[in-house]
Amino acid sequence: MTSRVPSTEATPHALDLEAELRRTIRDIPDFPKPGIVFKDITPVLLDAALFRRTIRAMAAPFASDGITHVAGIESRGFILGAPIALELDAAFVPIRKPGKLPALVERVDYALEYGIDALEVHRDALGSGQRVLLVDDVLATGGTAVAACEVIERLGAEVAGFTLLMVLSFLEGSKRLTGRRVRSLVTY
């Protein structure tokens, strides 16, 4: 599969959605630390109609791909991933930070743009023959996305693609996902 990161589908409706998302997502300077400009999606969540349109647009490219599971990356990936799973009639799998899942976990450590972190998933959540759509709010340097792929594939499942609200293209995270199917609604 080739890596594709379009900001939208080339339709007037999608362009309208992208413009509305750009107007609604707000920048928070120096969060979580100095020099980082955080893209805050909570204003999108506060607008029920925009949130619904966003979920449907994130799910649509994968509607006929046989997705069995949607995996949301903590924490904003949970907010977006659970309704996308419902939209695709798929199970939902949380990918969590360390120490938050109660059963046996598979863990992967990784570097991100402002430190070191780890991801965990329940070992019994995924297995062979399952097609997983990964969901997160943003693709930045790609460290979290690569780690999520690794932990899913360790369990024998297939990563069918990524759906993201936004991509920060200047951080070049999409280069780390070469060969994977990636869709986003907004590119900065």
N, C-alpha and C positions, 0 to 999 in steps of 0.2 A: 504494500500500500504506500502511496506517496503521501508525504506530509503536506497538508493544506491548512492554512490559517487565514481564511477570508474574514473580514470584519463583519460582513453580512451576506445574505443571499442578495442577488442583484434585482430585487423587486422594489417597487415604490413602498409597499407595506413594510418591508424589512428596513429600508432606508429611513422611513418615518420612525420605526422602533429604535434604530441606532441613534438617531438625532434626539429622541426623547430620553433615551438612557444617558446620553452624553450630558444633557441638560440636568438630569436628576442625580447622577452619581456625583458626590462631592469630594473635593480634595481636602485632606487634613494634613497640614504640614508638620514635620518633625514627630510623626507617630509611626511605629512604636518607639523610635529613637531619632535623635537629630539627623537631618539629612534625608530621611525617608518621607515621601509624600504618599500617604495612605489613601487609597480609593475606597470611600465609604459607600456601601450599597444599601445602608438602612433606609435612605429616602425612597429607594425603589420598592422596598418591602412595605413601606407605609402607604403605597398607592396600590390598592387591590387589583385594579384593572391593569396597571402596568406590570405588576408582579405576575399576573396570570398570562399576559402576552409574552413576557420574558420566559416563563417556564415552557410554554408551548413552543416558542421559537428555539429554545435550547434542545428540546426533545425531538422536534420535527425531522432533522437530518438523519436520525437513527431509527425512525419509526418502522422501517421495513428491514432492519438488520438483525432480527432475532435476538435482541438483547434479553438476557435472562435475569441479570442483576445490574443495579445501578449502585456504584460505590461513591459515597460522598466523603470528601476529605474535610476533616475537622478544621474549623467549625462552620464556616459559611457554606462549605460543600454539603453540609447536612440540610441547611435551610433550602438550598436549591435542589439538592439531589432527591430528597424524599418525594416532593411533588412531581419531579421528572420521572421517578420510578412508577408512580401511580399513572402518569400520562402514558407510559410505555408498557403498562401491565407487567411490571417486573418487580422482583424482590429488591429491598434496600439493604445495603451493607455499609455500616459506618467504619471509616478508617480514622482511628483515633490517635491522639498523643499518648505517650507511655503512661501505664498505670491506671487507665480509665475503663478497660474492658475486664469483666469478671472471670471469663473462662480462659483456657489456654490460647495464647496468641502467637502469631508470626510477627517478627519485628524487623525493621530495617532502619539503620541510622543514615543520616544524610546531612549535607551542608545546604543552607539556604542563604539568601542575600544578606541577612543580618545576624548570622550565627549558625549553630548546630542544633539539629532536632532529630526526632525519630517518629516513625509511624508504626502502628500495630493494627492487626485485624484478627478476629477470632479464627482459629485454625479450621473450625468446622463450618465457616461461612461460605466458602467457595471450594470448587473442585473441578476436576476434568470435565470438559464438554460445556462448561458454562461461559457465556459471552457477557463481558462486563463493560459497561459504559462508565467511565470515570467522570465525576463532576466536581468542579471547584469554581470559586468566584473569579479567580485571576491566575493567569500564567505569567510569572515574572522571570526568574532565572532558570526555572525548570527543575530545580532540585526536588521539590515536593512531588511533582508529576512523575519524575523518573523513579523516585522511591515508591510511589504508589503502584506503578507498573511492576516494579520488582516484587513487592510483597504479594500482589495478586498472582503473578506468574509463578512464584514459589509454591503457591497452593494448587497449581495445575490449571487455573482458569485462563481464558484468553481475554486480553484487553482489546475490545472492539473499537474503542476510540475515546476521545475526550470531548466534553462539551463544557464550555467556559463562558461566563458572562463577558470577560474582557481579557485581552492580552496586552502586556506592556512590551511592545516589540523592541524598544530601545535596550532592553535587558537580554534580548536574544535567547530566551528560554525555548522558543520553538525549535531552535537548532538541535537541542538535546532530545527532541522528539521526532527527529527525521525518521520517516518510514511509518509513522503512526498517523491515524486519521484524527485530525483536530479541527474543531469548529468553535468559533466565538462570535459574539454579537457586536462587540466593540473592540477596536484596536487603538491603542494610544502609542 
